[in-house]
Amino acid sequence: MTGQSPPVRPVRRLRRWATDPLVPVLLLTAGAMLAAVSGHVLTWAMVGGLAGYTLSGSV
C-alpha cells in the first residue's frame, strides 16, 4: 500500500452541481409548471380536503 487516497474530483463536481443556486430554481420552476398544467385537479383536491376537514368537526 502506498498510503495515497483516491482522487476526489468527481465528488467535488457532483457537490458543486448539487449545491449550485440554479438547481433549486430549476426544481421550483418545474414544480410550478407541473402545478399550472394540473391546476384543476389540484383545485378540486384542495376543495375536497377542506370540505372533509370541515365535515369532520375539526373546525
KOLKEFI-787090 format. One line per field, with one value per atom (N, C-alpha, C, O, CB): x, y, z; atom name; residue number from 1. Coordinates in steps of 0.02 Angstrom, whole numbers, always signed. Glycine has a CB too. Example, Ala and Ser with C-alpha at 12.3 -4.5 7.8 and 13.67 -1.06 7.14 Angstrom:
x: (+660_+615_+660_+712_+565_+642_+684_+645_+670_+704);
y: (-284_-225_-165_-166_-224_-112_-53_+2_+57_-30);
z: (+390_+390_+390_+423_+452_+354_+357_+394_+402_+286);
a: (N_CA_C_O_CB_N_CA_C_O_CB);
k: (1_1_1_1_1_2_2_2_2_2);
***
This chain:
x: (+41_+0_+44_+94_-47_+24_+63_+38_+74_+62_-21_-47_-80_-96_+8_-90_-121_-197_-221_-92_-233_-306_-327_-291_-341_-384_-407_-425_-442_-467_-422_-440_-513_-555_-425_-529_-597_-628_-678_-596_-601_-627_-701_-739_-585_-723_-794_-842_-896_-806_-823_-865_-871_-924_-838_-816_-818_-863_-901_-747_-859_-903_-976_-1018_-885_-992_-1061_-1085_-1141_-1067_-1042_-1061_-1072_-1118_-1007_-1029_-1037_-1102_-1137_-977_-1120_-1182_-1242_-1292_-1184_-1239_-1295_-1307_-1363_-1285_-1255_-1262_-1266_-1266_-1205_-1268_-1274_-1342_-1392_-1264_-1344_-1408_-1458_-1518_-1396_-1435_-1479_-1523_-1578_-1439_-1499_-1535_-1603_-1653_-1494_-1608_-1675_-1721_-1781_-1668_-1693_-1734_-1763_-1822_-1691_-1723_-1748_-1801_-1851_-1691_-1790_-1839_-1905_-1958_-1811_-1901_-1962_-1998_-2060_-1946_-1961_-1992_-2028_-2084_-1940_-1995_-2027_-2089_-2140_-1977_-2087_-2145_-2202_-2260_-2127_-2185_-2237_-2269_-2329_-2206_-2229_-2257_-2302_-2355_-2200_-2282_-2323_-2388_-2441_-2285_-2384_-2444_-2490_-2551_-2426_-2462_-2504_-2540_-2598_-2460_-2507_-2538_-2595_-2647_-2486_-2586_-2637_-2673_-2690_-2606_-2686_-2717_-2788_-2807_-2718_-2827_-2896_-2899_-2942_-2934_-2855_-2853_-2832_-2861_-2805_-2782_-2760_-2813_-2821_-2696_-2851_-2905_-2957_-2977_-2937_-2980_-3031_-3004_-3042_-3058_-2941_-2911_-2911_-2925_-2839_-2895_-2896_-2967_-2979_-2864_-3014_-3084_-3109_-3142_-3129_-3094_-3115_-3083_-3116_-3098_-3019_-2985_-3014_-3024_-2911_-3028_-3057_-3128_-3148_-3056_-3166_-3234_-3233_-3272_-3272_-3189_-3183_-3161_-3185_-3133_-3116_-3094_-3152_-3160_-3035_-3191_-3248_-3301_-3328_-3278_-3317_-3369_-3349_-3393_-3387_-3286_-3264_-3273_-3263_-3191_-3290_-3300_-3235_-3233_-3331_-3184_-3119_-3116_-3068_-3063_-3166_-3165_-3202_-3207_-3196);
y: (-59_+0_+63_+66_+0_+110_+171_+225_+274_+197_+217_+267_+327_+376_+290_+324_+379_+368_+312_+388_+422_+417_+425_+456_+469_+397_+403_+476_+514_+357_+494_+563_+577_+533_+575_+639_+657_+707_+740_+687_+712_+760_+748_+797_+758_+688_+679_+699_+725_+607_+686_+705_+780_+807_+675_+815_+888_+916_+963_+917_+888_+911_+900_+944_+876_+841_+825_+871_+895_+751_+882_+926_+997_+1031_+924_+1020_+1088_+1094_+1145_+1106_+1043_+1045_+1042_+1077_+987_+1000_+991_+1052_+1064_+931_+1091_+1150_+1215_+1269_+1153_+1209_+1269_+1302_+1267_+1250_+1368_+1402_+1393_+1405_+1476_+1373_+1365_+1302_+1299_+1361_+1252_+1189_+1199_+1176_+1139_+1233_+1243_+1285_+1273_+1276_+1332_+1374_+1331_+1337_+1432_+1287_+1243_+1195_+1182_+1204_+1168_+1122_+1158_+1131_+1091_+1218_+1255_+1275_+1275_+1317_+1293_+1310_+1250_+1255_+1337_+1192_+1131_+1114_+1094_+1072_+1122_+1110_+1159_+1139_+1115_+1221_+1271_+1255_+1263_+1342_+1234_+1216_+1156_+1153_+1203_+1107_+1047_+1065_+1039_+994_+1109_+1131_+1171_+1165_+1173_+1211_+1250_+1205_+1219_+1301_+1152_+1106_+1067_+1056_+1057_+1048_+1008_+1051_+1026_+946_+1113_+1159_+1140_+1146_+1228_+1116_+1099_+1039_+1037_+1083_+992_+934_+956_+934_+880_+1000_+1023_+1065_+1062_+1064_+1103_+1144_+1099_+1111_+1188_+1049_+1005_+963_+945_+959_+947_+910_+953_+928_+888_+1017_+1063_+1073_+1073_+1131_+1083_+1092_+1030_+1036_+1108_+972_+910_+901_+879_+851_+918_+912_+960_+941_+926_+1021_+1070_+1050_+1060_+1139_+1024_+1002_+944_+942_+982_+897_+841_+864_+838_+790_+912_+939_+973_+966_+987_+1011_+1046_+997_+1005_+1095_+948_+900_+854_+824_+859_+846_+800_+832_+799_+780_+896_+929_+956_+972_+881_+962_+986_+1062_+1090_+959_+1095_+1168_+1197_+1258_+1195);
z: (+0_+0_+0_+35_+60_-39_-43_+4_+16_-114_+31_+78_+45_+79_+122_-20_-54_-58_-68_-125_-49_-54_-127_-166_-10_-146_-215_-232_-187_-229_-295_-314_-299_-305_-388_-280_-260_-309_-292_-190_-368_-416_-435_-435_-478_-452_-471_-414_-427_-491_-352_-296_-291_-276_-230_-302_-299_-353_-341_-306_-413_-467_-451_-461_-533_-424_-406_-350_-352_-385_-300_-245_-269_-247_-189_-314_-341_-379_-373_-387_-419_-456_-410_-421_-507_-358_-312_-268_-246_-269_-255_-212_-251_-222_-163_-316_-358_-347_-343_-433_-341_-329_-386_-377_-317_-444_-500_-493_-521_-564_-457_-451_-417_-444_-411_-359_-329_-373_-375_-261_-408_-453_-508_-525_-483_-536_-589_-562_-596_-620_-502_-473_-458_-471_-409_-430_-415_-479_-482_-374_-531_-595_-624_-649_-644_-622_-647_-607_-636_-645_-541_-499_-514_-516_-426_-526_-542_-610_-617_-543_-658_-723_-717_-749_-773_-678_-668_-632_-649_-628_-582_-547_-592_-587_-485_-636_-682_-731_-750_-720_-753_-801_-767_-799_-829_-705_-670_-618_-564_-637_-634_-586_-567_-509_-615_-615_-600_-552_-508_-664_-560_-515_-445_-395_-542_-441_-376_-341_-280_-383_-380_-351_-320_-263_-405_-355_-328_-270_-225_-382_-271_-215_-152_-98_-232_-160_-102_-76_-16_-121_-122_-102_-66_-14_-162_-92_-59_+9_+56_-103_+14_+79_+130_+188_+71_+110_+156_+175_+232_+125_+128_+144_+193_+240_+80_+182_+229_+298_+348_+202_+301_+365_+400_+461_+355_+363_+393_+416_+471_+342_+376_+393_+449_+482_+332_+462_+515_+584_+635_+504_+587_+651_+680_+740_+700_+641_+665_+667_+693_+622_+640_+638_+696_+703_+572);
a: (N_CA_C_O_CB_N_CA_C_O_CB_N_CA_C_O_CB_N_CA_C_O_CB_N_CA_C_O_CB_N_CA_C_O_CB_N_CA_C_O_CB_N_CA_C_O_CB_N_CA_C_O_CB_N_CA_C_O_CB_N_CA_C_O_CB_N_CA_C_O_CB_N_CA_C_O_CB_N_CA_C_O_CB_N_CA_C_O_CB_N_CA_C_O_CB_N_CA_C_O_CB_N_CA_C_O_CB_N_CA_C_O_CB_N_CA_C_O_CB_N_CA_C_O_CB_N_CA_C_O_CB_N_CA_C_O_CB_N_CA_C_O_CB_N_CA_C_O_CB_N_CA_C_O_CB_N_CA_C_O_CB_N_CA_C_O_CB_N_CA_C_O_CB_N_CA_C_O_CB_N_CA_C_O_CB_N_CA_C_O_CB_N_CA_C_O_CB_N_CA_C_O_CB_N_CA_C_O_CB_N_CA_C_O_CB_N_CA_C_O_CB_N_CA_C_O_CB_N_CA_C_O_CB_N_CA_C_O_CB_N_CA_C_O_CB_N_CA_C_O_CB_N_CA_C_O_CB_N_CA_C_O_CB_N_CA_C_O_CB_N_CA_C_O_CB_N_CA_C_O_CB_N_CA_C_O_CB_N_CA_C_O_CB_N_CA_C_O_CB_N_CA_C_O_CB_N_CA_C_O_CB_N_CA_C_O_CB_N_CA_C_O_CB_N_CA_C_O_CB_N_CA_C_O_CB_N_CA_C_O_CB_N_CA_C_O_CB_N_CA_C_O_CB);
k: (1_1_1_1_1_2_2_2_2_2_3_3_3_3_3_4_4_4_4_4_5_5_5_5_5_6_6_6_6_6_7_7_7_7_7_8_8_8_8_8_9_9_9_9_9_10_10_10_10_10_11_11_11_11_11_12_12_12_12_12_13_13_13_13_13_14_14_14_14_14_15_15_15_15_15_16_16_16_16_16_17_17_17_17_17_18_18_18_18_18_19_19_19_19_19_20_20_20_20_20_21_21_21_21_21_22_22_22_22_22_23_23_23_23_23_24_24_24_24_24_25_25_25_25_25_26_26_26_26_26_27_27_27_27_27_28_28_28_28_28_29_29_29_29_29_30_30_30_30_30_31_31_31_31_31_32_32_32_32_32_33_33_33_33_33_34_34_34_34_34_35_35_35_35_35_36_36_36_36_36_37_37_37_37_37_38_38_38_38_38_39_39_39_39_39_40_40_40_40_40_41_41_41_41_41_42_42_42_42_42_43_43_43_43_43_44_44_44_44_44_45_45_45_45_45_46_46_46_46_46_47_47_47_47_47_48_48_48_48_48_49_49_49_49_49_50_50_50_50_50_51_51_51_51_51_52_52_52_52_52_53_53_53_53_53_54_54_54_54_54_55_55_55_55_55_56_56_56_56_56_57_57_57_57_57_58_58_58_58_58_59_59_59_59_59);
***
